[in-house]
Amino acid sequence: MHVLITGGAGFIGSHLAAHHLAQGDHVYVVDNLSTGSLSNIEPLRCNPQFRFVEADILHWGALDKAVAWADRIYHMAAVVGVKKVLEDPVAVMATNMNGTEKVLRAIHSGGWNPQVIIASTSEVYGFNAKSSFAETDDIVLPSAGRLRWTYAVTKLADEFLAFSYARKYGLHLAVVRLFNTIGPHQVGHYGMVVPRFVQHAVRNETLTIFGSGEQTRSFCDVRDTVVALDHLAGSPAAWGEVVNVGNEQEISIRGLAELTIQRAHSSSTLRFISYKEAYGEEFEDVTHRRPILDKLRTLTGFAPQWHLNDTLDDLIDRERTKQSCIA
Ligand SMILES: NC(=O)c1ccc[n+]([C@@H]2O[C@H](COP(=O)([O-])OP(=O)(O)OC[C@H]3O[C@@H](n4cnc5c(N)ncnc54)[C@H](O)[C@@H]3O)[C@@H](O)[C@H]2O)c1
Protein backbone atom coordinates (compact mmCIF):
# COMPACT_ATOMS: atom_id res chain seq x y z
CA MET A 1 0.00 0.00 0.00
CA HIS A 2 1.14 3.61 -0.66
CA VAL A 3 0.63 5.80 2.41
CA LEU A 4 0.86 9.60 2.44
CA ILE A 5 1.15 11.27 5.86
CA THR A 6 0.88 15.05 6.18
CA GLY A 7 2.58 16.17 9.38
CA GLY A 8 4.39 12.83 9.33
CA ALA A 9 7.48 14.12 11.12
CA GLY A 10 5.32 15.05 14.10
CA PHE A 11 4.55 13.03 17.17
CA ILE A 12 1.64 10.87 15.96
CA GLY A 13 2.56 11.08 12.25
CA SER A 14 6.02 9.60 12.80
CA HIS A 15 4.50 6.61 14.64
CA LEU A 16 2.06 6.11 11.76
CA ALA A 17 5.01 6.13 9.37
CA ALA A 18 6.89 3.52 11.42
CA HIS A 19 3.74 1.39 11.78
CA HIS A 20 3.18 1.25 8.00
CA LEU A 21 6.83 0.69 7.09
CA ALA A 22 6.81 -2.26 9.49
CA GLN A 23 3.95 -3.70 7.43
CA GLY A 24 5.95 -3.37 4.21
CA ASP A 25 4.06 -0.33 2.91
CA HIS A 26 5.54 2.61 1.02
CA VAL A 27 5.37 5.79 3.08
CA TYR A 28 5.61 9.40 1.89
CA VAL A 29 5.83 12.08 4.57
CA VAL A 30 5.36 15.81 4.07
CA ASP A 31 6.06 18.14 6.96
CA ASN A 32 7.24 21.73 7.36
CA LEU A 33 9.06 20.79 10.59
CA SER A 34 7.35 23.60 12.51
CA THR A 35 6.69 21.34 15.52
CA GLY A 36 7.79 18.03 14.02
CA SER A 37 11.46 17.13 13.73
CA LEU A 38 13.89 15.13 11.64
CA SER A 39 14.91 13.18 14.72
CA ASN A 40 11.41 11.65 14.84
CA ILE A 41 11.86 10.10 11.41
CA GLU A 42 15.64 9.58 11.44
CA PRO A 43 15.45 5.80 12.02
CA LEU A 44 13.03 5.49 9.07
CA ARG A 45 15.13 7.31 6.49
CA CYS A 46 17.35 4.37 5.60
CA ASN A 47 14.29 2.38 4.50
CA PRO A 48 14.08 2.62 0.69
CA GLN A 49 10.27 2.59 0.94
CA PHE A 50 10.31 5.81 2.98
CA ARG A 51 10.33 9.23 1.44
CA PHE A 52 10.33 12.62 3.18
CA VAL A 53 9.82 16.09 1.80
CA GLU A 54 10.09 19.27 3.82
CA ALA A 55 7.25 21.47 2.62
CA ASP A 56 4.29 23.48 3.84
CA ILE A 57 1.04 21.84 2.77
CA LEU A 58 -0.37 25.30 2.09
CA HIS A 59 2.18 25.83 -0.72
CA TRP A 60 3.39 22.37 -1.65
CA GLY A 61 3.47 22.10 -5.46
CA ALA A 62 3.56 18.29 -5.43
CA LEU A 63 0.42 17.85 -3.31
CA ASP A 64 -1.79 16.74 -6.22
CA LYS A 65 0.74 14.18 -7.42
CA ALA A 66 1.35 12.81 -3.94
CA VAL A 67 -2.36 12.47 -3.29
CA ALA A 68 -2.86 10.68 -6.63
CA TRP A 69 -0.03 8.27 -5.68
CA ALA A 70 -1.60 7.33 -2.32
CA ASP A 71 -3.92 4.44 -1.45
CA ARG A 72 -4.17 5.81 2.10
CA ILE A 73 -3.81 9.37 3.42
CA TYR A 74 -3.48 10.44 7.04
CA HIS A 75 -3.96 14.19 7.27
CA MET A 76 -2.23 15.00 10.55
CA ALA A 77 -0.55 18.36 9.74
CA ALA A 78 -1.89 21.07 12.02
CA VAL A 79 -0.78 23.77 14.39
CA VAL A 80 -1.15 22.03 17.74
CA GLY A 81 -0.58 22.83 21.40
CA VAL A 82 -2.08 25.39 23.75
CA LYS A 83 0.97 27.67 23.65
CA LYS A 84 1.13 27.83 19.87
CA VAL A 85 -2.60 28.42 19.65
CA LEU A 86 -2.49 31.36 22.02
CA GLU A 87 0.68 32.82 20.43
CA ASP A 88 -0.45 32.69 16.82
CA PRO A 89 -4.15 32.11 16.20
CA VAL A 90 -3.79 33.34 12.60
CA ALA A 91 -1.38 30.51 11.76
CA VAL A 92 -3.77 28.06 13.42
CA MET A 93 -6.66 29.20 11.25
CA ALA A 94 -4.58 29.10 8.05
CA THR A 95 -2.93 25.72 8.49
CA ASN A 96 -5.77 23.88 10.11
CA MET A 97 -8.54 25.03 7.78
CA ASN A 98 -6.89 25.92 4.45
CA GLY A 99 -4.54 22.96 4.75
CA THR A 100 -7.39 20.51 5.19
CA GLU A 101 -9.36 22.04 2.34
CA LYS A 102 -6.34 21.81 0.03
CA VAL A 103 -5.88 18.14 0.87
CA LEU A 104 -9.58 17.35 0.35
CA ARG A 105 -9.70 19.27 -2.93
CA ALA A 106 -6.60 17.45 -4.19
CA ILE A 107 -8.16 14.09 -3.31
CA HIS A 108 -11.37 14.96 -5.13
CA SER A 109 -9.57 16.24 -8.23
CA GLY A 110 -7.22 13.25 -8.28
CA GLY A 111 -10.09 11.10 -9.49
CA TRP A 112 -8.75 8.23 -7.39
CA ASN A 113 -10.46 7.39 -4.12
CA PRO A 114 -7.87 6.68 -1.40
CA GLN A 115 -8.76 5.82 2.19
CA VAL A 116 -8.44 8.99 4.26
CA ILE A 117 -8.14 9.84 7.93
CA ILE A 118 -8.73 13.44 8.98
CA ALA A 119 -7.40 14.26 12.47
CA SER A 120 -9.80 16.15 14.70
CA THR A 121 -9.66 16.47 18.46
CA SER A 122 -11.61 16.00 21.69
CA GLU A 123 -11.27 19.79 22.06
CA VAL A 124 -14.27 20.14 19.74
CA TYR A 125 -16.53 19.08 22.63
CA GLY A 126 -15.63 22.51 24.03
CA PHE A 127 -16.79 23.13 27.54
CA ASN A 128 -19.69 20.73 27.46
CA ALA A 129 -19.92 19.93 31.19
CA LYS A 130 -20.26 16.17 30.77
CA SER A 131 -17.54 13.97 32.22
CA SER A 132 -17.27 11.61 29.24
CA PHE A 133 -18.04 12.14 25.60
CA ALA A 134 -19.75 10.21 22.82
CA GLU A 135 -19.67 11.34 19.20
CA THR A 136 -23.36 12.29 19.37
CA ASP A 137 -22.86 14.71 22.27
CA ASP A 138 -23.37 18.42 21.80
CA ILE A 139 -20.51 20.67 20.93
CA VAL A 140 -20.47 23.62 23.37
CA LEU A 141 -18.28 26.51 22.25
CA PRO A 142 -18.21 30.03 23.69
CA SER A 143 -19.52 33.19 22.06
CA ALA A 144 -17.17 35.04 19.73
CA GLY A 145 -13.74 36.39 20.50
CA ARG A 146 -12.27 33.86 22.93
CA LEU A 147 -9.13 32.90 21.04
CA ARG A 148 -8.25 29.97 23.29
CA TRP A 149 -10.91 28.12 21.31
CA THR A 150 -9.35 28.83 17.90
CA TYR A 151 -7.92 25.32 17.66
CA ALA A 152 -11.25 23.66 18.47
CA VAL A 153 -13.12 25.85 16.00
CA THR A 154 -10.67 25.07 13.19
CA LYS A 155 -10.88 21.36 13.86
CA LEU A 156 -14.67 21.50 13.92
CA ALA A 157 -14.56 23.32 10.58
CA ASP A 158 -12.28 20.54 9.29
CA GLU A 159 -14.87 17.97 10.32
CA PHE A 160 -17.58 19.78 8.38
CA LEU A 161 -15.30 20.23 5.38
CA ALA A 162 -14.51 16.54 5.44
CA PHE A 163 -18.15 15.49 5.65
CA SER A 164 -19.12 17.93 2.90
CA TYR A 165 -16.55 16.38 0.56
CA ALA A 166 -17.50 12.86 1.64
CA ARG A 167 -21.20 13.48 1.06
CA LYS A 168 -20.84 15.35 -2.22
CA TYR A 169 -18.02 13.34 -3.82
CA GLY A 170 -18.20 9.99 -2.04
CA LEU A 171 -14.72 10.20 -0.48
CA HIS A 172 -13.68 7.25 1.67
CA LEU A 173 -12.80 9.20 4.76
CA ALA A 174 -13.19 8.92 8.50
CA VAL A 175 -12.76 11.78 10.96
CA VAL A 176 -11.05 10.85 14.22
CA ARG A 177 -11.51 12.85 17.41
CA LEU A 178 -8.23 12.16 19.16
CA PHE A 179 -8.18 12.47 22.93
CA ASN A 180 -4.92 13.06 24.82
CA THR A 181 -2.27 10.96 23.16
CA ILE A 182 1.10 10.27 24.75
CA GLY A 183 4.27 8.38 24.01
CA PRO A 184 7.78 8.64 22.57
CA HIS A 185 8.52 11.70 20.35
CA GLN A 186 6.04 13.94 22.14
CA VAL A 187 7.66 17.14 23.38
CA GLY A 188 6.67 19.35 26.29
CA HIS A 189 7.47 22.77 24.73
CA TYR A 190 3.97 23.40 23.42
CA GLY A 191 2.02 22.70 26.60
CA MET A 192 1.87 18.86 26.62
CA VAL A 193 1.75 17.68 30.19
CA VAL A 194 3.23 14.16 30.22
CA PRO A 195 6.63 14.89 28.63
CA ARG A 196 6.99 17.87 30.96
CA PHE A 197 6.19 15.82 34.08
CA VAL A 198 8.48 12.96 33.02
CA GLN A 199 11.40 15.27 32.30
CA HIS A 200 11.10 17.03 35.66
CA ALA A 201 10.53 13.83 37.66
CA VAL A 202 13.65 12.21 36.19
CA ARG A 203 15.67 15.30 37.15
CA ASN A 204 14.10 15.36 40.64
CA GLU A 205 12.81 18.86 39.83
CA THR A 206 9.48 20.34 40.95
CA LEU A 207 6.46 19.36 38.86
CA THR A 208 4.25 22.35 38.08
CA ILE A 209 0.50 21.81 37.91
CA PHE A 210 -1.70 24.37 36.19
CA GLY A 211 -4.95 25.02 38.09
CA SER A 212 -6.13 22.88 41.00
CA GLY A 213 -4.92 19.59 39.55
CA GLU A 214 -8.41 18.12 40.05
CA GLN A 215 -9.14 18.32 36.30
CA THR A 216 -9.09 14.84 34.79
CA ARG A 217 -7.77 13.49 31.49
CA SER A 218 -7.53 10.11 29.76
CA PHE A 219 -4.23 9.27 28.10
CA CYS A 220 -3.87 6.90 25.17
CA ASP A 221 -0.51 5.52 24.14
CA VAL A 222 0.32 6.55 20.59
CA ARG A 223 1.21 2.94 19.73
CA ASP A 224 -2.45 2.07 20.41
CA THR A 225 -3.67 5.17 18.58
CA VAL A 226 -1.95 4.26 15.29
CA VAL A 227 -3.45 0.76 15.32
CA ALA A 228 -6.92 2.26 15.79
CA LEU A 229 -6.38 4.75 12.95
CA ASP A 230 -5.11 2.03 10.63
CA HIS A 231 -8.21 -0.09 11.31
CA LEU A 232 -10.59 2.82 10.89
CA ALA A 233 -9.06 3.90 7.58
CA GLY A 234 -9.52 0.42 6.17
CA SER A 235 -13.09 -0.08 7.45
CA PRO A 236 -15.76 0.95 4.93
CA ALA A 237 -18.25 1.15 7.84
CA ALA A 238 -16.15 4.00 9.30
CA TRP A 239 -16.16 6.12 6.13
CA GLY A 240 -18.35 9.18 6.53
CA GLU A 241 -18.22 8.77 10.31
CA VAL A 242 -16.65 10.68 13.20
CA VAL A 243 -15.06 8.40 15.78
CA ASN A 244 -13.51 9.03 19.20
CA VAL A 245 -10.03 7.56 19.62
CA GLY A 246 -8.39 7.39 23.02
CA ASN A 247 -8.29 5.44 26.25
CA GLU A 248 -11.09 5.34 28.82
CA GLN A 249 -8.82 5.14 31.86
CA GLU A 250 -9.13 8.50 33.64
CA ILE A 251 -6.75 10.27 36.02
CA SER A 252 -6.58 13.74 37.60
CA ILE A 253 -3.60 15.88 36.66
CA ARG A 254 -2.50 15.84 40.28
CA GLY A 255 -2.82 12.03 40.26
CA LEU A 256 -0.75 11.92 37.06
CA ALA A 257 1.99 14.04 38.66
CA GLU A 258 2.06 11.80 41.74
CA LEU A 259 2.08 8.64 39.62
CA THR A 260 4.96 9.95 37.48
CA ILE A 261 7.00 10.74 40.61
CA GLN A 262 6.26 7.29 42.00
CA ARG A 263 7.13 5.40 38.79
CA ALA A 264 10.37 7.40 38.44
CA HIS A 265 11.30 6.83 42.12
CA SER A 266 11.81 10.58 42.13
CA SER A 267 12.16 13.04 45.00
CA SER A 268 10.30 15.76 43.05
CA THR A 269 7.62 17.81 44.79
CA LEU A 270 4.51 19.54 43.39
CA ARG A 271 3.76 23.20 42.90
CA PHE A 272 0.49 24.71 41.70
CA ILE A 273 0.14 27.83 39.53
CA SER A 274 -2.99 29.41 38.09
CA TYR A 275 -3.87 29.17 34.41
CA LYS A 276 -3.46 32.92 34.27
CA GLU A 277 0.18 32.58 35.34
CA ALA A 278 0.74 29.72 32.93
CA TYR A 279 -0.99 31.01 29.80
CA GLY A 280 -2.35 34.52 30.42
CA GLU A 281 -5.91 35.81 30.74
CA GLU A 282 -7.50 33.96 27.88
CA PHE A 283 -7.16 30.39 28.98
CA GLU A 284 -10.18 28.40 30.13
CA ASP A 285 -9.62 24.76 30.92
CA VAL A 286 -12.15 21.95 30.82
CA THR A 287 -12.76 19.78 33.85
CA HIS A 288 -13.02 16.34 32.24
CA ARG A 289 -11.99 14.78 28.92
CA ARG A 290 -12.82 11.12 28.84
CA PRO A 291 -13.85 9.37 25.61
CA ILE A 292 -16.69 6.92 25.25
CA LEU A 293 -15.24 4.37 22.83
CA ASP A 294 -18.25 2.20 22.02
CA LYS A 295 -18.26 3.31 18.39
CA LEU A 296 -14.54 2.65 17.94
CA ARG A 297 -14.92 -0.80 19.52
CA THR A 298 -17.90 -1.67 17.30
CA LEU A 299 -16.10 -0.56 14.15
CA THR A 300 -12.67 -2.04 14.85
CA GLY A 301 -12.75 -4.28 17.95
CA PHE A 302 -10.15 -1.89 19.40
CA ALA A 303 -8.77 -2.62 22.87
CA PRO A 304 -5.77 -0.60 24.07
CA GLN A 305 -2.66 -2.65 24.84
CA TRP A 306 -0.78 0.02 26.76
CA HIS A 307 -1.60 0.81 30.40
CA LEU A 308 -0.65 4.27 31.65
CA ASN A 309 1.93 2.79 34.06
CA ASP A 310 3.67 1.02 31.18
CA THR A 311 3.77 4.13 29.03
CA LEU A 312 5.16 6.18 31.91
CA ASP A 313 7.82 3.53 32.64
CA ASP A 314 8.84 3.52 28.99
CA LEU A 315 9.00 7.33 28.81
CA ILE A 316 10.96 7.51 32.08
CA ASP A 317 13.51 4.98 30.73
CA ARG A 318 13.89 6.92 27.50
CA GLU A 319 14.29 10.22 29.38
CA ARG A 320 16.96 8.69 31.64
CA THR A 321 18.87 7.43 28.60
CA LYS A 322 18.59 10.85 26.94
CA GLN A 323 19.81 12.66 30.03
CA SER A 324 22.72 10.24 30.55
CA CYS A 325 23.75 10.85 26.90
CA ILE A 326 23.70 14.61 27.48
CA ALA A 327 25.66 14.37 30.77
N1 LIG B 1 -1.33 14.61 20.42
C1 LIG B 1 -2.57 14.72 20.84
O1 LIG B 1 -2.87 14.47 22.01
C2 LIG B 1 -3.66 15.12 19.87
C3 LIG B 1 -4.96 15.25 20.40
C4 LIG B 1 -5.98 15.64 19.52
C5 LIG B 1 -5.72 15.84 18.18
N2 LIG B 1 -4.46 15.72 17.69
C6 LIG B 1 -4.26 15.96 16.26
O2 LIG B 1 -3.36 15.00 15.72
C7 LIG B 1 -2.56 15.59 14.69
C8 LIG B 1 -1.09 15.33 14.99
O3 LIG B 1 -0.78 15.96 16.23
P1 LIG B 1 0.58 15.68 17.02
O4 LIG B 1 0.26 15.55 18.44
O5 LIG B 1 1.34 14.64 16.33
O6 LIG B 1 1.27 17.10 16.87
P2 LIG B 1 2.62 17.52 16.13
O7 LIG B 1 2.72 18.99 16.30
O8 LIG B 1 3.74 16.68 16.58
O9 LIG B 1 2.28 17.14 14.62
C9 LIG B 1 1.80 18.05 13.67
C10 LIG B 1 2.78 18.04 12.52
O10 LIG B 1 2.31 18.88 11.48
C11 LIG B 1 3.40 19.63 10.96
N3 LIG B 1 2.86 20.82 10.34
C12 LIG B 1 2.25 21.87 10.94
N4 LIG B 1 1.87 22.77 10.02
C13 LIG B 1 2.22 22.26 8.82
C14 LIG B 1 2.10 22.74 7.49
N5 LIG B 1 1.52 23.91 7.21
N6 LIG B 1 2.59 21.98 6.48
C15 LIG B 1 3.20 20.79 6.75
N7 LIG B 1 3.34 20.29 7.99
C16 LIG B 1 2.85 21.02 9.00
C17 LIG B 1 4.28 19.90 12.17
O11 LIG B 1 5.62 20.22 11.86
C18 LIG B 1 4.17 18.58 12.92
O12 LIG B 1 5.17 17.67 12.51
C19 LIG B 1 -2.94 17.05 14.64
O13 LIG B 1 -3.85 17.25 13.59
C20 LIG B 1 -3.61 17.30 15.98
O14 LIG B 1 -4.56 18.32 15.90
C21 LIG B 1 -3.41 15.37 18.52
The ligand as an ORCA input file, in Angstrom:
! r2SCAN-3c Opt
* xyz 0 1
  N      -1.331     14.607     20.424
  C      -2.570     14.717     20.836
  O      -2.873     14.468     22.011
  C      -3.665     15.117     19.873
  C      -4.964     15.253     20.397
  C      -5.977     15.641     19.517
  C      -5.721     15.842     18.178
  N      -4.455     15.718     17.694
  C      -4.255     15.959     16.258
  O      -3.360     14.996     15.716
  C      -2.564     15.586     14.686
  C      -1.090     15.335     14.986
  O      -0.780     15.957     16.225
  P       0.582     15.679     17.016
  O       0.256     15.550     18.440
  O       1.342     14.636     16.333
  O       1.271     17.099     16.869
  P       2.619     17.520     16.127
  O       2.725     18.994     16.305
  O       3.743     16.681     16.583
  O       2.277     17.141     14.616
  C       1.797     18.054     13.670
  C       2.784     18.039     12.519
  O       2.309     18.877     11.480
  C       3.402     19.633     10.961
  N       2.858     20.822     10.343
  C       2.251     21.874     10.940
  N       1.865     22.770     10.020
  C       2.222     22.263      8.821
  C       2.101     22.742      7.486
  N       1.518     23.914      7.211
  N       2.594     21.978      6.476
  C       3.201     20.788      6.746
  N       3.339     20.290      7.987
  C       2.851     21.023      9.005
  C       4.283     19.897     12.169
  O       5.623     20.222     11.859
  C       4.169     18.576     12.921
  O       5.167     17.672     12.509
  C      -2.941     17.050     14.636
  O      -3.847     17.254     13.586
  C      -3.611     17.301     15.979
  O      -4.562     18.323     15.896
  C      -3.410     15.368     18.516
*
